Amino acid sequence: MAIILSVSGSPSAFSRTARLLRHVDEGLRSQGHEVIALDVRSLPPEALLYADASHPAIAEVIALFRRAAGVVIGTPVYKAAYSGLLKSLLDVLPQSALTGKTVLPLATGGTTAHVLAIDYALRPVLSSMNPAHITQGWFTLDKDIMVGDDDTLTIAPAAARALADVTNRFSRALCGMSLPADRPRTDRSHQPHAVGQVRIRWNAGAARTLLA
Ligand SMILES: Cc1cc2nc3c(=O)[nH]c(=O)nc-3n(C[C@H](O)[C@H](O)[C@H](O)COP(=O)(O)O)c2cc1C
């Protein structure tokens, strides 16, 4: 099984994207992978803004990328693209940071008008970093990611199924298994669904905090 770095690019302290990624992380761990969670917002802002690759925290992140065989990249859609915070990290990484790696791109957003942001905005940037494979990504509507008063995460069933599909495809690609040619079973219509099948307990401390 593989080492996977799971990167949330949301600047929000109360982040649905980060919660969604931690849910995906659990699925990958249950398949035997080692998953290292990273919230970009935990990195020193000056190092990101000034693209200081020599900063110890950035050097540590670069080392994490080097170790990982797989990378999950999650971002909220901001202004029809990925977050500036995620871009600030990608910009400070070496051009080869994704070389030979398998990448799963995930996004959350408020409107289906931007459901293709992964493909027209994020995927080209990731491609420029020379990954071996970018697997099928997925856009999840923010309203399908619900957080209860007790901090319990609930993902709408159709969204959860779609995420499981793309996560399994990513896992299979990492293990060098052939991928079926079909798209995920779940469609992209994002119709309202009954809620309540997938519930996990959010543990903010589980995300790796560098130089906190
Ligand atoms: C500054 C800002 C810009 C946004 N722009 C878009 C957008 O262009 N398209 C969209 O679908 N959602 C947009 N949203 C909604 C977020 O993408 C969505 O709520 C997302 O799930 C937030 O993730 P987070 O909780 O991890 O920050 C925007 C939100 C903010 C705060």
The ligand as a MOL file (V3000), in Angstrom:
LIG
                    3D

  0  0  0     0  0            999 V3000
M  V30 BEGIN CTAB
M  V30 COUNTS 31 33 0 0 0
M  V30 BEGIN ATOM
M  V30 1 C -14.3950 34.3000 -1.4970 0
M  V30 2 C -15.2780 33.1620 -1.9470 0
M  V30 3 C -15.4840 32.9510 -3.2920 0
M  V30 4 C -16.2750 31.8950 -3.7260 0
M  V30 5 N -16.4420 31.7070 -5.0680 0
M  V30 6 C -17.1630 30.6510 -5.5010 0
M  V30 7 C -17.3000 30.4070 -6.8910 0
M  V30 8 O -16.8380 31.1490 -7.7410 0
M  V30 9 N -17.9880 29.3050 -7.2790 0
M  V30 10 C -18.5540 28.4370 -6.3620 0
M  V30 11 O -19.1550 27.4250 -6.7860 0
M  V30 12 N -18.4480 28.6550 -5.0300 0
M  V30 13 C -17.7740 29.7410 -4.5710 0
M  V30 14 N -17.6430 29.9640 -3.2350 0
M  V30 15 C -18.2440 28.9980 -2.2780 0
M  V30 16 C -17.2050 28.0230 -1.7430 0
M  V30 17 O -16.4560 27.4320 -2.7810 0
M  V30 18 C -17.8730 26.8700 -0.9900 0
M  V30 19 O -18.7080 27.3580 0.0310 0
M  V30 20 C -16.8150 25.9420 -0.4130 0
M  V30 21 O -17.4230 24.7200 -0.0140 0
M  V30 22 C -16.1200 26.5430 0.7890 0
M  V30 23 O -15.1660 25.6100 1.2430 0
M  V30 24 P -14.4260 25.8120 2.6330 0
M  V30 25 O -15.4650 25.7200 3.7250 0
M  V30 26 O -13.4370 24.7110 2.6990 0
M  V30 27 O -13.7720 27.1490 2.5900 0
M  V30 28 C -16.8930 31.0280 -2.7780 0
M  V30 29 C -16.6840 31.2610 -1.4040 0
M  V30 30 C -15.9050 32.3070 -0.9910 0
M  V30 31 C -15.7130 32.5490 0.4950 0
M  V30 END ATOM
M  V30 BEGIN BOND
M  V30 1 1 1 2
M  V30 2 1 2 3
M  V30 3 2 2 30
M  V30 4 2 3 4
M  V30 5 1 4 5
M  V30 6 1 4 28
M  V30 7 2 5 6
M  V30 8 1 6 7
M  V30 9 1 6 13
M  V30 10 2 7 8
M  V30 11 1 7 9
M  V30 12 1 9 10
M  V30 13 2 10 11
M  V30 14 1 10 12
M  V30 15 2 12 13
M  V30 16 1 13 14
M  V30 17 1 14 15
M  V30 18 1 14 28
M  V30 19 1 15 16
M  V30 20 1 16 17
M  V30 21 1 16 18
M  V30 22 1 18 19
M  V30 23 1 18 20
M  V30 24 1 20 21
M  V30 25 1 20 22
M  V30 26 1 22 23
M  V30 27 1 23 24
M  V30 28 2 24 25
M  V30 29 1 24 26
M  V30 30 1 24 27
M  V30 31 2 28 29
M  V30 32 1 29 30
M  V30 33 1 30 31
M  V30 END BOND
M  V30 END CTAB
M  END
